[in-house]
Amino acid sequence: MKDSFQALVLDKKDDGLHSTVTDVKLKLDALPKEEDGNVLIEVHYSALNYKDALGLTEPGKIVNQYPFIPGCEFVGKVVESDHLDFKTGDEVIATGFGIGERHFGGFSQVAQVPGNWLVKLPKGMNMRDAIAIGTPGLTAMLSIDALEHAGVRPGEEVLVTGATGGVGSFSVILLRKLGYHVIASTGKTDSPYLHELGADTVIPRHELEGPIRPLARQRFDAAIDSIGGTTLANILSQIRYEGAVAACGLVGGSDLPTTVYPFILRGVKLIGIDSVMQPIERRLKAWERLGELLDSNVLDHMIHEIPLHDVPRQAEAMMRGELSGRTVVRLHN
Ligand SMILES: NC(=O)c1ccc[n+]([C@@H]2O[C@H](COP(=O)([O-])OP(=O)(O)OC[C@H]3O[C@@H](n4cnc5c(N)ncnc54)[C@H](OP(=O)(O)O)[C@@H]3O)[C@@H](O)[C@H]2O)c1
C-alpha cells in the first residue's frame, strides 16, 4: 500500500464550507478508531446520497466536526484486520452507523471502521453493483422483510410511494421480482421508467395528498412509504383489513396527522424501518437476498459514475434536485 492516499476533506472557515481533494499522509493512528476489531479498507467506490450533499453544502448539517472526511457508505477490499471475521482481500460494504457523519467516511481511498459495521459482499456480487444498491437498496429490502414478517404475501397489492426515488425504485424492482402486484405512486407525469422497473400500476402522487379521512376505501394490502406526513396518513386509512405499512422516510414531512381508527378497526400495522443502526444479522440476511434478487443489467441502468474531485459540484446539483439514479463515486482511475 502507498504511504499516502487521496481523500475529500471538508473544512469550515469563516467564509463557509470548503471541500478539497487532498493527499493525506498514511498515518493509520490518525484515522479514528471506534473500538477493538478495526478493519482497514482500500475503498473502491462510494456513493453520493442526499445526506452527503446536505453535509457538503450546509454547515453544521449532518457533519459537526471539521476537518472531516464525509461519505456515508463505501465498498472496498480489506487491507488489514484486527477482527476475526475479516481477512486481507475480503470485499466488504459499509453503510450506516454514523459513517460520514460522526466517523470518517468513504470519500477517501482508505477508510477504517470496526468490523462489526461491515458486511462481506454476497457471493457473485461485484463491488460496483454493491455500491449501486447501497443504503436505498438495503432499506427497500428491510422494508419488504418487515412486511413479510407481518404476513404480507406475494400476489398481494403493495403500494410504493416516492417510487422514482432511490428507496422507491428498489422497492418496485424487488417487490415485482418477488411476485407482488406493485402500485407505484409518483409525482412525475412521465411513467415509462416505473413500468420498466416492474410497476403494474402507476398512480399520481396527488391521490394520496388530499384531505385525510379516518377510514377511506380499502385500496392496498400493504405499502412501503418514504414520504411520511399527509401521504402516510392517507395510506393508513386506505390499507385493507390486517394489512401493513413499512414507513422509512420523511420526504413529505415528519408529522403524522392520523387517527387510531386504521389500527383499532382494521388491525393495520405500522412498522418503522431503520437501516442505519440495523443489527448486523438482519443486514447480512438482507444483503444475501439482495444478491439473489438483483443483477448487474438492472443496476447498470441506475448508475451515474463520477470521480472523487467531482463530488462537490455534483453535491450542489443534487441539492438543486438535478440528479437522478445512483451517483457512484470512483476512488481509483
Ligand atoms: N429509514 C432509513 O433507514 C432510510 C434509509 C434511506 C433513506 N431514508 C429516507 O427515505 C426517504 C427517501 O430516500 P431516497 O434516498 O429514496 O430519496 P430520493 O431518491 O430523493 O427519492 C425521494 C422521492 O420522493 C418523491 N418526492 C420528492 N419530493 C416530494 C414531496 N415534496 N412530496 C412527496 N414526494 C416527494 C420523489 O419521487 P416521485 O417523484 O416518484 O414521487 C423522489 O424521487 C428520505 O426521507 C430518506 O431520508 C430512510
The ligand as an SDF file (V2000), in Angstrom:
LIG
                    3D

 48 52  0  0  0  0  0  0  0  0999 V2000
  -35.1110    4.7140    7.3250 N   0  0  0  0  0  0  0  0  0  0  0  0
  -33.9550    4.5840    6.7160 C   0  0  0  0  0  0  0  0  0  0  0  0
  -33.0720    3.8400    7.1450 O   0  0  0  0  0  0  0  0  0  0  0  0
  -33.7270    5.3370    5.4580 C   0  0  0  0  0  0  0  0  0  0  0  0
  -32.7380    4.9440    4.5420 C   0  0  0  0  0  0  0  0  0  0  0  0
  -32.6350    5.6470    3.3490 C   0  0  0  0  0  0  0  0  0  0  0  0
  -33.4610    6.7430    3.1100 C   0  0  0  0  0  0  0  0  0  0  0  0
  -34.3690    7.0860    4.0560 N   0  0  0  0  0  0  0  0  0  0  0  0
  -35.2950    8.1970    3.8440 C   0  0  0  0  0  0  0  0  0  0  0  0
  -36.2130    7.7980    2.8360 O   0  0  0  0  0  0  0  0  0  0  0  0
  -36.6110    8.9240    2.0970 C   0  0  0  0  0  0  0  0  0  0  0  0
  -36.3650    8.6590    0.6210 C   0  0  0  0  0  0  0  0  0  0  0  0
  -34.9780    8.4790    0.4050 O   0  0  0  0  0  0  0  0  0  0  0  0
  -34.4430    8.2840   -1.1000 P   0  0  0  0  0  0  0  0  0  0  0  0
  -32.9980    8.0000   -0.9790 O   0  0  0  0  0  0  0  0  0  0  0  0
  -35.3140    7.3320   -1.8240 O   0  0  0  0  0  0  0  0  0  0  0  0
  -34.6880    9.7590   -1.6430 O   0  0  0  0  0  0  0  0  0  0  0  0
  -34.8120   10.2530   -3.1380 P   0  0  0  0  0  0  0  0  0  0  0  0
  -34.0250    9.3850   -4.0510 O   0  0  0  0  0  0  0  0  0  0  0  0
  -34.5590   11.7120   -3.1100 O   0  0  0  0  0  0  0  0  0  0  0  0
  -36.3580    9.9710   -3.5090 O   0  0  0  0  0  0  0  0  0  0  0  0
  -37.4230   10.6180   -2.8800 C   0  0  0  0  0  0  0  0  0  0  0  0
  -38.6230   10.5910   -3.8330 C   0  0  0  0  0  0  0  0  0  0  0  0
  -39.7370   11.1500   -3.1570 O   0  0  0  0  0  0  0  0  0  0  0  0
  -40.5850   11.8300   -4.0870 C   0  0  0  0  0  0  0  0  0  0  0  0
  -40.7230   13.2140   -3.6020 N   0  0  0  0  0  0  0  0  0  0  0  0
  -39.8160   14.2130   -3.6860 C   0  0  0  0  0  0  0  0  0  0  0  0
  -40.2720   15.3370   -3.0860 N   0  0  0  0  0  0  0  0  0  0  0  0
  -41.5150   15.0260   -2.6300 C   0  0  0  0  0  0  0  0  0  0  0  0
  -42.5150   15.7520   -1.9190 C   0  0  0  0  0  0  0  0  0  0  0  0
  -42.3150   17.0130   -1.5720 N   0  0  0  0  0  0  0  0  0  0  0  0
  -43.6590   15.1220   -1.6010 N   0  0  0  0  0  0  0  0  0  0  0  0
  -43.8640   13.8490   -1.9490 C   0  0  0  0  0  0  0  0  0  0  0  0
  -42.9570   13.1040   -2.6170 N   0  0  0  0  0  0  0  0  0  0  0  0
  -41.8000   13.6860   -2.9470 C   0  0  0  0  0  0  0  0  0  0  0  0
  -39.9060   11.7510   -5.4270 C   0  0  0  0  0  0  0  0  0  0  0  0
  -40.4260   10.6090   -6.0950 O   0  0  0  0  0  0  0  0  0  0  0  0
  -41.6450   10.7070   -7.1240 P   0  0  0  0  0  0  0  0  0  0  0  0
  -41.3770   11.8840   -7.9910 O   0  0  0  0  0  0  0  0  0  0  0  0
  -41.6110    9.4050   -7.8370 O   0  0  0  0  0  0  0  0  0  0  0  0
  -42.8950   10.9140   -6.3090 O   0  0  0  0  0  0  0  0  0  0  0  0
  -38.4580   11.4630   -5.0640 C   0  0  0  0  0  0  0  0  0  0  0  0
  -37.7820   10.7960   -6.1040 O   0  0  0  0  0  0  0  0  0  0  0  0
  -35.8480   10.1020    2.6780 C   0  0  0  0  0  0  0  0  0  0  0  0
  -36.6650   10.7580    3.6330 O   0  0  0  0  0  0  0  0  0  0  0  0
  -34.6530    9.4630    3.3490 C   0  0  0  0  0  0  0  0  0  0  0  0
  -34.1690   10.2490    4.4130 O   0  0  0  0  0  0  0  0  0  0  0  0
  -34.5230    6.4170    5.2050 C   0  0  0  0  0  0  0  0  0  0  0  0
  1  2  1  0
  2  3  2  0
  2  4  1  0
  4  5  1  0
  4 48  2  0
  5  6  2  0
  6  7  1  0
  7  8  2  0
  8  9  1  0
  8 48  1  0
  9 10  1  0
  9 46  1  0
 10 11  1  0
 11 12  1  0
 11 44  1  0
 12 13  1  0
 13 14  1  0
 14 15  2  0
 14 16  1  0
 14 17  1  0
 17 18  1  0
 18 19  2  0
 18 20  1  0
 18 21  1  0
 21 22  1  0
 22 23  1  0
 23 24  1  0
 23 42  1  0
 24 25  1  0
 25 26  1  0
 25 36  1  0
 26 27  1  0
 26 35  1  0
 27 28  2  0
 28 29  1  0
 29 30  1  0
 29 35  2  0
 30 31  1  0
 30 32  2  0
 32 33  1  0
 33 34  2  0
 34 35  1  0
 36 37  1  0
 36 42  1  0
 37 38  1  0
 38 39  2  0
 38 40  1  0
 38 41  1  0
 42 43  1  0
 44 45  1  0
 44 46  1  0
 46 47  1  0
M  CHG  2   8   1  16  -1
M  END
$$$$
